[in-house]
Amino acid sequence: MRKVVHATAFNGLTEINYTGETVKMAANLQKYSQEESSREETEKKMSYKDIVEDDTLESLSKKFAGEWKVIGRNLGFKEADLDMIKMEQTQVSGSQQQIQYRMLLKWKEKNKKEGLATRAILAKALEKAERTDLAEELLNDNC
């Protein structure tokens, strides 16, 4: 059993000396709380920076065709939503690429406020659709 030689407090830390060994314990929870808040703010800023740009979505929409509904479902769209996107876009332009682009834009609009229209989330949807090539391009900013 070790004995406490002495204990001192300074700068919000408590230092306790045990026969030659020093153990420091954080006693200032306010400092920890401030650091945690700062970390959370940084993460929010980073996730906002990670929001996928429209030109990236347009570029991606040119690179997948048959998988667009699978990718859409992976992004949280219901089948009826995808059919509606296709119908609406067909009235404007029948291009498959434009349908895919519109789907990606709708996903971004729906998720941007919560910071969920990120490259990482889109990359996961692409990976689930077995388009790891596109996921890697997206994450490496090569789109």
N, C-alpha and C positions, 0 to 999 in steps of 0.2 A: 504494500500500500504506500502510495506517495503522499508526501506532506506538502501543503501549500507554503511556500517560503514567504511570498508577499503578493498582494494584488494591488494594481494601480489602474486608474482610469484616465485616459487622455484621448483627445480627438474622436470621441464616440466609440473608442475601442476599450475593451477591458483586457489587460494583460495579466496572466496568472503564471507565475514561475513555479515549476515543479522541479526540485532538486536538479537544476541545470537545464531543463527543457522548458521552452516557452510555447505556450498555446495562446493564440489570440482569438477572441470571439467577438463577433459583431454585436454591439449593444445598441447601435443607433438604427432602429427600424425605419425612422423617417428617411435616412440616407438611402437605405435599401429600396424603400417605396419610390423615392425620386428616381433612382436608377432604373427601376422596373418600368415606371411611366415613360421615361426617356427611351428605353428599349422598345416599348410598344409603339411609341410615336414613330420611331425609326422604321419599324416593320411596316406600319401603315404607309409611310412615304415610299418605302421600297415596293410594296405591293401595288401602289398607284403607278409607280414608274414601270412596273411590269405589265400594266394594262396593254393589251394587244392593240397596235395601231391599225387603222382602217386599211392602209396600203398593204400591211402584212396580211390581213384577212383576205384582201382581194387577190394577192399573190397566191396564198394557200388555196383559195377557191378554184384556181386554175389547175391544181395538181391532184385533185381527187374527183371522181365522178360517181362510180357505182356505189361507193361507200358513204355518200353524203347523208343518207338517212341513218345509217349506223352511227356515224359521227354525231349527227343531230340528237339521236337518242342518248348517246353517251354524254352529251352536254345538257341533258335534262328535258329535251323536247318530247312531247307525246306525239304519237303517230298523227293524230288529228291536226296538231300544230304544224307538223311538217307538210301535210297535205295542203293546209291553208297557205303556207308560205309558197308552195309550188303553184297553187292556183292563182294567187295574187301576182306573183312575179311573171307567170305565163301571160297574163293580160297585158303586162307592160313590155316584157321581152321574153321570148320563149327559150332563151339561152340557158342551158344547164348550168353553165358557170355562173350566170347571174342569179339563178335560184340558190346555188350553194353560197354565193357571196351574201345574198339577202339573209339566209339562215344564220350565217356567222355574225352579221351585223345585229340581227335580232337578239342573238345570244349575248353579244357585248352590251347592247342597250339594257337588257334585262338584268345583267349582273354587275355592271360598272359601278353603281352606287355603293354596293357592298364590298367593292374591291375584289370581286370574284371573276372578273373577265381578264384573267392573267394568262400569260404564256404557259405557265406550269399546268393550269387546269385544262387548257386547250390541248397541250401536249399529252396529258393523260387520256383525254378522249380520243386522240389520234392513235395512241398506243393500243387502247382497247379495241380499236377498229383495225388493228394490225397494220398501221401505217407508221411504224417506228421511224422510217426514213423521214417522213414529214415532221414528226415530233422532234427529231434531232435537229433538223433544219431550223425549226421554230426556236428551240432552246439555244441554238448556236447563233441566232439572229442572222440566218442565211436565207430568209424568205424575201 
